Amino acid sequence: MAGGHHNPQAIHMDPALIKWNNMTVNRHKYFRWTPRTAWISFAYVILVPGILGVAGYMTEGKWEMRGKRRGDMISEF
């Protein structure tokens, strides 16, 4: 039958995977604010949601997708 491997020493972990896991767990200890990380944080926290919000606000109510048939216009203005 499958299974039955009760010896925990039978599987050896790859040292590269252990190193990668330790780096991922302790990433907050080694983080530094650099111009690159500041720009990436700004872009993902403020810039992208801001652009999407402005685009959504500007197009609010301009298109009606419900109850349209082929050939009907989706613009309501």
C-alpha positions as a Markdown table, in Angstrom:
| # | Residue | x | y | z |
|---|---|---|---|---|
| 1 | Met | 0.0 | 0.0 | 0.0 |
| 2 | Ala | 1.0 | 3.6 | -0.5 |
| 3 | Gly | 2.2 | 5.6 | 2.4 |
| 4 | Gly | 3.8 | 4.0 | 5.5 |
| 5 | His | 6.8 | 6.3 | 5.4 |
| 6 | His | 6.9 | 7.3 | 9.0 |
| 7 | Asn | 10.5 | 8.2 | 9.2 |
| 8 | Pro | 10.7 | 12.1 | 9.2 |
| 9 | Gln | 14.4 | 11.9 | 8.2 |
| 10 | Ala | 13.5 | 10.2 | 4.9 |
| 11 | Ile | 12.8 | 13.5 | 3.1 |
| 12 | His | 15.6 | 16.0 | 3.0 |
| 13 | Met | 14.7 | 19.6 | 2.3 |
| 14 | Asp | 16.5 | 21.5 | -0.4 |
| 15 | Pro | 18.8 | 24.1 | 1.1 |
| 16 | Ala | 17.8 | 26.6 | -1.5 |
| 17 | Leu | 14.2 | 26.2 | -0.6 |
| 18 | Ile | 15.0 | 26.7 | 3.1 |
| 19 | Lys | 17.0 | 29.8 | 2.3 |
| 20 | Trp | 14.1 | 31.2 | 0.2 |
| 21 | Asn | 11.6 | 30.5 | 2.9 |
| 22 | Asn | 13.7 | 32.2 | 5.5 |
| 23 | Met | 14.1 | 35.2 | 3.2 |
| 24 | Thr | 10.3 | 35.4 | 2.7 |
| 25 | Val | 9.5 | 35.1 | 6.4 |
| 26 | Asn | 12.1 | 37.8 | 7.4 |
| 27 | Arg | 11.6 | 40.2 | 4.5 |
| 28 | His | 10.2 | 42.9 | 6.7 |
| 29 | Lys | 13.4 | 43.0 | 8.7 |
| 30 | Tyr | 15.5 | 43.9 | 5.7 |
| 31 | Phe | 13.2 | 46.2 | 3.8 |
| 32 | Arg | 14.5 | 49.7 | 3.0 |
| 33 | Trp | 12.8 | 52.7 | 1.5 |
| 34 | Thr | 14.7 | 53.5 | -1.7 |
| 35 | Pro | 13.5 | 55.7 | -4.6 |
| 36 | Arg | 12.4 | 52.6 | -6.5 |
| 37 | Thr | 10.4 | 51.1 | -3.6 |
| 38 | Ala | 8.8 | 54.5 | -2.9 |
| 39 | Trp | 7.7 | 54.9 | -6.5 |
| 40 | Ile | 6.3 | 51.4 | -6.7 |
| 41 | Ser | 4.4 | 51.8 | -3.4 |
| 42 | Phe | 3.1 | 55.2 | -4.6 |
| 43 | Ala | 2.0 | 53.7 | -7.9 |
| 44 | Tyr | 0.1 | 50.8 | -6.5 |
| 45 | Val | -1.4 | 52.6 | -3.5 |
| 46 | Ile | -2.3 | 56.0 | -4.9 |
| 47 | Leu | -1.8 | 56.3 | -8.6 |
| 48 | Val | -3.6 | 53.2 | -10.0 |
| 49 | Pro | -6.6 | 53.5 | -7.7 |
| 50 | Gly | -6.8 | 57.2 | -8.4 |
| 51 | Ile | -6.8 | 56.7 | -12.2 |
| 52 | Leu | -9.4 | 54.0 | -12.0 |
| 53 | Gly | -11.6 | 56.1 | -9.7 |
| 54 | Val | -11.4 | 59.1 | -12.0 |
| 55 | Ala | -12.2 | 57.0 | -15.0 |
| 56 | Gly | -15.2 | 55.4 | -13.2 |
| 57 | Tyr | -16.4 | 58.8 | -12.0 |
| 58 | Met | -16.2 | 60.3 | -15.5 |
| 59 | Thr | -18.1 | 57.4 | -17.1 |
| 60 | Glu | -20.7 | 57.0 | -14.4 |
| 61 | Gly | -24.2 | 56.6 | -16.0 |
| 62 | Lys | -23.0 | 57.1 | -19.6 |
| 63 | Trp | -23.7 | 53.5 | -20.7 |
| 64 | Glu | -26.7 | 51.3 | -20.1 |
| 65 | Met | -26.1 | 47.6 | -20.8 |
| 66 | Arg | -29.4 | 46.2 | -19.5 |
| 67 | Gly | -32.2 | 45.4 | -21.9 |
| 68 | Lys | -30.2 | 46.2 | -25.1 |
| 69 | Arg | -30.6 | 44.3 | -28.2 |
| 70 | Arg | -28.4 | 43.9 | -31.2 |
| 71 | Gly | -28.1 | 47.2 | -33.0 |
| 72 | Asp | -29.2 | 49.3 | -30.0 |
| 73 | Met | -26.9 | 52.1 | -28.8 |
| 74 | Ile | -25.4 | 51.6 | -25.4 |
| 75 | Ser | -24.7 | 55.3 | -24.8 |
| 76 | Glu | -27.5 | 57.2 | -23.0 |
| 77 | Phe | -26.3 | 60.7 | -23.6 |
